[in-house]
Amino acid sequence: MLQLDPLTADIVVVKSGYLSPELAPIASPNLMALSNGVVDQFVERLPRNRKARKTFPFDRDFSYVPQVQLSARSK
């Protein structure tokens, strides 16, 4: 539509949540840059207004030792 040929460009940037299928064959390498937006894949950046306790990856200043708890179905 714009009469652009991505094969002639040094760099092609696509604002998309995934690599467009028609560009995948020419992507070498395929890089993804995370940015602010409605759907933010960088979860540590998301606001948490009602946190009950510290949770990873949002909080990192605590130690965690996992404990095994068997399910009632495992018997």
Buried (B, 14 or more C-beta within 10 A) or exposed (E): EEEEEEEEEEEEEEEEEEEEEEEEEEEEEEEEEEEEEEEEEEEEEEEEEEEEEEEEEEEEEEEEEEEEEEEEEEE
